[in-house]
Amino acid sequence: MIPDLRRPAHGVDPSEPVDVGCGTLAPVRSSNFAAMLDYTFDCAGAPSRVDAKRLEFNIIVLTTRGRWEFHGGAGRVEIDASSLMAGVAADNYGCRHDRRIGDSCIVVGLRPGAIDPDLKPLFSKQVIPARGTQSLLKRAARTDDDDLFESLIFSLFDEVSSASWRFERTHAPDVRMQRAKRFIELHAFERLRLADIARELGLSPFSTLRQFRAACGTTPYTYLLELRLERAKALLAGIRTPIRAVGTMVGFTDASHFSRFFKSATGYSPSEYRALRSPETRAAVVDLAQERRVG
């Protein structure tokens, strides 16, 4: 049930189902470094057990319905929605499915180039509790922003890897991550992707996100949006630049995307915020306060 993410069908036609031997794999979306796919066991036509398979990429499988049996390094383990399967490239595996109940899963994988080739294996265990991972997956599935999609998928792999290895995070200052912050600040209002930051640091995108979050307490994407938000607030409050131009000036190429982002972050649309923060509105508030004090 684990896909080979190199298959061109995943990037060319995300609506076309793919037969993976024991069920149907339907690509949901993909980006330069990550992919998300739906899997459903074919109760009627597929074999219930398949062995001697090999993972091509680092991958996480979360069960959304039913249960199935994973055959891996720790033997045979039954998996349902309370647990997830995590595997690294070159792992051998097998699976067995129950025809009476069937099962469905969400499969996420990292494409080539997403992680450093000499990085230690992401997972020390192949089956771990699924606590806290569903929300990341739901957000990744809903977003139409490729940068946010990749950031969320990398965050998911980081969370699962951390749970697998059970290491303690450190928030000690990191010189290279301070350099990453400066790079983001210099280019925050341009078209900036996680891959650009990673290239500047000489790391993979996954390692960049993991190390940045450990050092700074947030993801590069969230830090970028915080800078854009503060700049947008200043522009809306200070000068009469058209709202569409404000969005462009802070790095958004789509005006509707900028408006949705701004309202989600502040509770106000850009025009509402401008009305509240304009010099005329502030002056009127001051006059009203003075009148009340005099009265």
Secondary structure, DSSP 8 states (H G I E B T S, - for coil): ----TT-THHHH-TTS-EE-SSEEEEEEEE-SSEEEEEEEE-TTTS-SEEEEEE--S-EEEEEEEE-EEEEETTEEEEE-TTEEEEE-TT-EEEEEE-TTT-EEEEEEEE-TTSS-TTS--S-S-SEEE-TTTHHHHHHHHH---HHHHHHHHHHHHHHHHHHHHT--------HHHHHHHHHHHHHTTS---HHHHHHHHTS-HHHHHHHHHHHHSS-HHHHHHHHHHHHHHHHHHHS---HHHHHHHTT-S-HHHHHHHHHHHHSS-HHHHHHHHSHHHHHHHHHHHHHHHH-
